[in-house]
Amino acid sequence: MVIYTHPNHESLSYAFLQEVLRGSGDNEAVKEIKVLDLYEEGFDPVLVFNKEKRRRDMHSDPGLAKYREQLIWADRIVLVYPIWWGRPPAMLMGYIDQMFASGFAYKDKGGLLPEGLLKGKSVVCISVMKGPANYPLLWLGNAHKILMRKALFNYVGIRKVKFFEFGSMESPRGKHAHKLDRVYRYFKTAR
């Protein structure tokens, strides 16, 4: 399951999406690929809670049923997105807020940590940013990876999380072709 989050299909993020699809298509171990383009889909990232729509019922919201089915179906979840202001776009965060809900992605057990309900899946995060590749590590204390790996995926039971964080992507010296090929080769051989 590939979740693409960028409003422009002429972006470098879109080029990375194409390499994920090309590499997966050339991988005999991959039987089926589904793509969710959050912007093209018109996904509404805004959380709404009121008398009729309560947070505790989000795991069974009928408007999100098809997205829950996609996540259940997937053995590997691939996220392709830019890093804006040191974190994924609000569109992706809104998807995460709604989809990784209690009762679907995890179950409270009354202790310190919940029971992750998405065990056995793996995640690959492919992100591009204008700043240098080490910017998230040196300036932000690796906040992006901590957010995605520990605060989200480990919390819901997903332990296998791989990152491709590509920096200096607006520079002509950004080695775009090399980085695109690296993603293609990974998905061509990934098991």
N, C-alpha and C positions, 0 to 999 in steps of 0.2 A: 504494500500500500504506500503510494507516494503522495505526500501532502505538499503541494507547491503553494508558496505564499509570496507573491510579488505581483503588483498590478500591471506590470509591463512585460509583454511577451517578446520584447526586443532587448530585454535586460540580460546581464551576465548570469543572473540566477536562472533564467529560462534556459540559457545555454547549458548550465549544469543539469537541469532537469532532463534535457535532451540526451545528455551523456549517460545519466542514470538509466533512462529508457533504452538507449542503444546497447549499453553494456548488459543490462538485464535481458534484453532480447537475444543477445549473443551467448547467453549463459544457459546451457542445457538443463541446469538444475532448477531454473525458474520456469514455473508452469503457467503462471498468470500474473499480470500486473494491472493494478487499478490506480488511477490518478485522480486525486481530488485537488482541483485548482480553486482555492478558497475565494479568490476575487471573482473569477469567472462564474463560479457557482452562486455568487451573491450571498455567501454565508454571512449571517448577522452575528458579529462578535459581541454585541452588547448584552450583558446580563440584565435580566428583568426579574425582580422578585416583588410580589405583592400578594394580596389575599388569594388570588386565583392561581398564581404561579409561585410555589414555595421552593426554596433552595433544596430542602430535604427530598423533594420529589423530582429533582432534575434528572436523576438516573433513569426515570421512566417517561420523560417528556416525549410525547409522540412526534413532535417536530424534529427531534434529534435522533429518531429511531434508525434512519438509514445510515447515519454516521456511526452509531454504536455498532451496527451490523458490519460496517467496513472494518472497524477496529477489531472486532471479534474474529472476522475472516482472516485478517493479516497475521502472518507469522513474523514478518519484518515490516517495520514502519520506517519510512524514509521521509525526512523533513528537509525541504529545500527552501531557504529563506535568506534574506539579507540581515545583517546586524545593523540596526539603527539605534543610536544613542546607547550602545553597549548591550542591547538586548534584542530578541526577535521582535518583528512588527506586532502592533496591537491586534491585527487581524488574527495572527497565529495564537497570541496569548488569549484572545477571546474564545477561540476554538478549544484551546486547552482548558480554560476555565469551565466551559460547558461540558466537554466530553469526558474529562477525567474526574468525574463526580463520584461522591460517596454512593455506594450501592451498585456502581458499575465498575469503576476502576479500583476501588479499595473498599474495605469494610472496617469500620471502627470496632476494635475489640475491647475498648475500655482501658487499654494500657497506653504506653508511651507511643508506640508505633502501630499503625493499622495492618491489616492483612491485605497485601497486594493481590488484586484479582486478575492482573494481566501477566501473570508468570508465564515463562516459556517463550515470550516474544523477544525480539531484538529491535534496536533502533539505530539508525544512522542519521546524524544531523550534518547537513551540508550548508555552511553559511559563508557568505562573502561580506567583506567590509572595505570601506575606503581606507581606513587606518592601517598601520603596520600589523603584521600577523601577531606580534607579541603584545599588542595594545591591550587585549582583554586580560592577559596574564599580568603584565607589569603595572598597568594603570587601574585596573578594575578588580584585581585579586581573583581572577578567573571566575568572576560572577556568572558569566553566561554558562559555562560548563557546570558550575555548581548548581545553578538554577535548573538546568535541563536534566543533569544526571541524578543529583541527590534530592532536590526538592520536588521533582516531578517523577521521573521514570523509576528510580529505586523505590520511591514511596508507593508506587502502584504495582511493584513486583517485577519490573523489567530491570534486569541486572546487566545485560549485554548492551552497552551504549558506545557507539563509535562516533568520533567527530572528525570532520574535515572543515577546519576554519581557515579560510583563505583571506589574507590581508593584502593591502596595496592594490586592490582590484580596479581602482580608477586610474592607476598609473600605467603608461605604456610599457613600463618595465615590470609589470605585474605577473609575467610569465603565464598568461592566460592559457595558451595552448597546452603547456605542460600540466597545468592544474586540471584542465578539462580531461586530458588523457589519463591522468591519475585516477579520476573518478570513474571514467569508462573502464579502465583495467580492473579496478576494485570490483565493480558490479559484474563484469564479465566472468570473474573467477570466484566470487563470493558464494559460500555454501551456507 
